[in-house]
Amino acid sequence: MEWVELGRLGAPYGIRGWIHVESHTQPRERLLEYPQWTLQLPAGERVSWRVMDGRPHGKSLVASLEGVADRNAAAALTGAAIEIERAALPRLKAREYYRADLAGLAVRNLEGADLGRVSHFVDAPTGAVMVTKEAGGREHWVLAAPKHLRKVDLTAGTVLVDWPAELE
């Protein structure tokens, strides 16, 4: 079974068991449409939790999970990944990709410069940013928008971007 991360639990929110949630879905509130979350705890164990309530809070979400009644119980879940089976994900339109599918792909720009491999994504105020890492550890932060992501070839394991190797 293949799992895809849809978000991550953060610090407790208040004293009644609510917890901050970082959502990787677009829009972020879509994560709350799943009535049950499978959490991969930091130790690697997967457990299911029923979502009792949730709402937007600032730039993230807060949620209440069944059986999590106080701050200490919420704190015990901090850092857990919210996952779903790949087969349960909605089908995508043309030129849409799940972030998990891009992780590890080799990235080159239009000039042929190697920008490394997709390491992870960061949600910035202007939109998602794809972070690539070269073998030596150097990072490139590429706006993950159609204007900059010119071609994704999942079979070849490559991404072609319209992004300079050197920013001035």
Buried (B, 14 or more C-beta within 10 A) or exposed (E): EEBBBBBBBBEBBEEEBBBBBBBBBEEBEBBBEBEEBBBBBEEEEEEEBEBBEBEBEEEBBBBBBEEBEEBEBBBBBBBBBBBBEEEEEEEEEEEEBBBBBBBEBBBBBEEEBEBBBBBEBEBEEEEBBBBBBBEEEEEBEBBBEEEBBBEBEEEEEBBBBBBBBEEE
